[in-house]
Amino acid sequence: MLAGLSPARRRLVVGVLVLAVVAVLGAGAALLLGRTSDAAVREPVSQEEPGPVLLVPGYGGSVASLRPLADRLAAEGRDATVVAVPGDGTGDLGAAADALGEAAGAALERTGAGSVDVVGYSAGGVVARLWAADRGADVARRVVTLGSPHHGTTLADLAGSLAPGQCPDACRQLTTGSALLAELNAGDETPEGPAWVSIWTTQDETVTPPESARLAGALELPVQSVCADARVSHGELPRDPLVQAMVLEQLGTAPPAPLDRDDCARLSG
């Protein structure tokens, strides 16, 4: 195409083509840098502006088990929703995390809030962690787990050993040596973004040993470290008034803070 042009016109055409290529490359680089810059300067979730609270049930998926805590939160002026998880809470915990993600999106759209708080009871705490690790860290302000088997439970081990046919997906995923928990706990157990709190009872007979509820990087709050004489079983965690008060305390506008024996009378009164 250029062969038939005079030398001067050929230099002009080549110069125009070079400028066009440079302009296209420059625009592409600017777009890429703009995206990188946007990601780098993305504002963290505000800890001072509580949004709606999503409560995630445990193994078995009983919405009713979390109703007392949801009612207590609502009585204190919080927008509280119990998330229905698929498979009656006994199916794949990853699918339950997807359901939590959908519920979070719906809550943000409905309320116009900039973030959500999540309370995960029992296996629901593991579901909350799966969601946060995958995509929820950008919208979760606080994540509170209640008696959650973050490192598995020997009860699931026993079920898988003695009656494998009666140990569905979630049961197998909650064994102490499960691939899901090994991957979830590899490296950082509490991804950057939300503030993490783990509330559990030393008298837990479902999450065994109870110390499996410890979560590296979270504020650890065994119920008995606040009220030494508290008698709280695993099933009582969501409905116990002391535990409810502890949850409310950690979901407030102030940063999550340790509690001790000096707080017992105030929280249990």
N, C-alpha and C positions, 0 to 999 in steps of 0.2 A: 504493500500500500504506500510506503514511504519512498519506494524506488523512483517513482515518476515525479517527485517533487524536487524543486530546486534546493540546493544546500541550505539557503537561508530559511525557506519555508519548512524544510525538514527539521531544522533545529528548533523552530518555533513550536511545531507539533509535539516533538519529543519533550520540550520543556513544559508544555501544557499537561501532557500525560503524567510527567513526574510530579507536578504540583497536585494533580488529582489524586494520585496514589498516596502522596504524603498526607493530604487532607483526610482521606478515608481512614488511613492508619491512625492518624491523630484523633479522629472522632472515636474510633473504637477503643483506643487507649484511655481516652477521657471517660468514656462510658464505664469501662472496667474499673478505673480508679475511683469513679464516683460510687460504684456499687461497693467496692472495698471500703471506701471511706464511710459510707452509710452504715455498713456492718460494724466498723470499728468504733463509731461514735454513738451507736445505739444506746439509748438511755436505759439504765437498769430499772427494774421494777421498783416503784416507790414503796418503801416500808411503812410510810406514814399514812397511806391511804388504803385502808382495808376494803376489799371488794367482797363479792359473794363467796359463801363457803360451800364447798362440795364435799360430801361425806361418802366415803367408799366402803361398802360392807366387806366382810371377810368371807372365808370359805363357807359355802352354802348360800351366799348372796342375800341373806335376810335383811330386807329394807327396814323391817320393824325393829331390828336390833339397834339401829341407829336413830330411831325416831325420838327417844327421850333426849338425846344430845342435840338433835336438830331443833327440837322444841325449846330447849334451854337457850340455844343460840338465838332463835327467833325472838324469844322473850326479851333478850338483851339488845334487840334491834338489828340483828344480823340477818341477811338474806341467806337462808340455809336450804340446800337441796341434797337429798339422798340419791346417789347415782345407782340406777339399776344396772347390774353387770350381767353379761350374757352367760348362758350355761349354768344358771343358778349358782354362780360363783365357784363352780367346780371345774369349769372348762379352762382353756388356755388363758393364763394370766395376761398374755400379750393382747388378746382380744378384749379383755377387761380394760387394759390401758387405753385401747382405741376408744372404748365407750367413754372413758373418763375424758379423753381429749375432745370428743364430740360434745360432752356435757359442758366442758369448760368454754368451748366456742359459743355454745348456745347461751350460757350464763353471761358472758361478756357482751354478746349482742343484745341480750334482753335488758341488761342493766346499764350498759354504756360504761362499765367500770374498766379500769386499765389492767386489772389483775384479779386472780382468784386465790383464795386460801383453800387448802385441801387437808382433810382429816381422814386418814386411812386406818381403819380398824382391822386388826389381825392381818389376814392376807391382803386386805385393802391397802395396807401400808406398803407392801411390796409392789402392788399395782401402781400406787402413786409414784414410787421410785422408778418403775419402768417408764412411766409416762414422762416424768421429769428428765430422765436420762436421754430419752429419745427426742422430745420436742416441747416439753412443758416448762422447762426452766425459764423461758422468756416471758411467761405469763403467770407463773406461780409466785406469790409473795411469801407465803409461809406453807410449810408442809409439816403436819403433826402426825406422827404414827402412834397408834395405841396398841400395845401388846403385839407387835408385828414380828413374825419369824424371819428377820432379815438374814439369818444364817441357817434357816431351816429349823425343823422340829423333829425330834426323835419319834414323836407320835406318828408322823408321816412315814418315817423309816420303818416303823413297826407295821403299819398298814401295808406298805409296799412289799414287805417281806412275807407277812402271814396271809394277806388276802390281796394279791396284786390285781385281781379282777375287780376289787372294790376300791381301788385307788386310781381315780380318774386323773386327767391332765394336771389340774391344780395340785392335787395330792402329790403327784410325782415331782412337780416343780418345787414343792416345799420340803422335799427331803434334804437332809443336811449335805448331801453330795451332789445335788442337782446341777446340771449344766447351766440352767438359767440363773441360779443364785451365784454360781462361780463366776459367770460373766458379769453379772450385776455388781458383784463385790470386788471385782478386779480393779485395782487402782483407786479412784476416788469414789467412796460410797455416797457422798453428798455433793452432787454437781453444783457448780457455782450458779447463783441466781437466787433461788428462794432461801429463806432462813429455815433450818431444819431442827425439829424437836422430836425426841422419842420419849414417850410416856409409857411406862410398863409397871407391872406388879411382880414382886418377888414371889408371890403366891400363885403364879400362873401354872396350871396343870395341863394346858393345851399347847402352849409354846414351851417346849422343854429342850434344853434347860431355859429358864426365864431369861437368862443373860443373852440369849439369841436375839433379843429385842434391842440390844445395844447397836448403835449406828455410828460409825466413825465419822467425826465431823459435826455431829448433831449435839444439841443441848440434851444431856441425859437427865431424865427426871423419873426415877423409880418412885412410885407412890409412897412407899414406906420411908423414903428419905425425907419426905415432907411430914407425914404423920406416921410415926413408928408403929402405932397400934392399929393402923388401918387394915381391915380385912376385906380385900378386894380380889375376887377371882377373875379369870380371863373373861368370862361371860358378863361380869358386872361392870367392866371398864366403861362402856358407853353410858351406863345409867347411874353410876355412882356419883353423888353430888360433889364429893371432893375432886374426883377426876374431871367432872364437867367444869368445875371452877378452875382447875389447872389449865384445861384447854382454852377457856375464855381468856385467862391471863396471858397465855402465849399468843393468842390471836388478836391482841389489842394493838394500839398504835405504837406503844413502846417496844423497843427491841426485845426479843426473847431473853429472859433472865433466869438465873438459877433460883430455885426455891429451897427452903430448908425448914427445920423444925419451928423457927420463929414465925413462919407463914401458916402453920397448921390451923391455928384457931381462926384466923381471918378467912381462910379458904373453906373451912368445913363448917363455919357458922351459918 
